[in-house]
């Protein structure tokens, strides 16, 4: 698969914008520019899979890609928050596991 420089730039911009928007909507989740980029890109994958499964089609273009990725990123952040509130991995295996 060959990806042009413009395609990569669009993916990065959509990821950053979507991650930032999701971080603003789901307050209390600031991950910085690289974290927002990763959250946005993973959110784009989640949104592009989940929305068609639900019968939701937003159309084409950069605006619909940003909305799609933002919805997926919001879902990802809410799941991450839910796992963090329930203790997540740190609550189960972290902490004082060495018996100090």
C-alpha positions in Angstrom: 0.0 0.0 0.0 1.4 3.3 -1.1 0.6 6.4 0.9 1.4 9.9 -0.3 2.7 12.6 1.9 -0.6 14.5 1.6 -2.6 11.4 2.8 -0.3 11.1 5.8 -0.7 14.7 6.6 -4.5 14.5 6.4 -4.5 11.5 8.7 -2.3 13.3 11.2 -4.4 16.5 11.1 -7.6 14.5 11.5 -6.1 12.5 14.4 -4.8 15.6 16.2 -8.1 17.6 15.8 -10.2 14.6 16.8 -8.1 13.8 19.8 -8.1 17.4 20.9 -11.9 17.7 20.5 -12.5 14.5 22.3 -10.3 15.7 25.2 -12.3 18.9 25.4 -15.6 17.1 25.4 -14.6 14.4 27.9 -13.1 16.8 30.5 -10.3 15.7 32.7 -8.4 13.7 30.0 -5.4 15.7 28.8 -2.7 13.6 27.1 -0.7 16.2 25.2 -0.3 16.5 21.5 1.1 13.0 20.9 -1.4 11.4 23.2 -4.2 13.3 21.5 -2.9 12.2 18.1 -2.9 8.5 19.2 -6.3 8.8 20.8 -7.6 10.5 17.6 -6.2 7.9 15.2 -7.4 5.0 17.3 -10.8 6.8 17.6 -10.9 7.1 13.8 -10.6 3.3 13.5 -13.2 2.8 16.2 -15.6 5.3 14.6 -15.1 4.0 11.1 -16.0 0.5 12.3 -18.7 1.2 14.8 -20.8 3.9 13.0 -21.5 1.8 9.9 -22.4 -1.1 12.2 -25.1 1.1 13.7 -26.3 2.2 10.3 -24.9 5.7 10.6 -23.2 7.2 7.5 -21.8 10.7 7.8 -20.7 11.2 4.2 -17.3 11.9 2.8 -14.8 14.7 3.2 -12.5 16.0 5.9 -15.3 17.3 8.1 -17.1 13.9 8.3 -13.7 12.2 8.9 -13.1 14.6 11.9 -16.6 14.0 13.3 -16.2 10.2 12.8 -12.8 10.1 14.5 -14.0 12.4 17.3 -17.0 10.1 18.1 -14.7 7.1 18.2 -12.1 9.0 20.3 -14.9 10.0 22.8 -16.0 6.4 23.1 -12.4 5.4 23.7 -11.8 8.0 26.3 -15.0 7.0 28.1 -14.0 3.4 28.1 -10.5 4.4 29.4 -12.2 6.5 32.2 -14.5 3.6 33.1 -11.5 1.2 33.4 -9.6 3.8 35.5 -12.5 4.3 37.9 -12.9 0.6 38.4 -9.2 0.3 39.3 -8.0 -0.9 35.9 -4.8 -2.9 35.7 -3.1 -0.9 38.4 -5.8 -1.6 41.0 -5.6 -5.4 40.3 -1.9 -6.0 39.8 -0.1 -2.8 40.6 0.6 -1.1 43.9 2.4 -3.2 46.5 3.0 -6.4 44.6 6.5 -6.9 45.8 5.4 -7.2 49.4 7.3 -4.2 50.7 
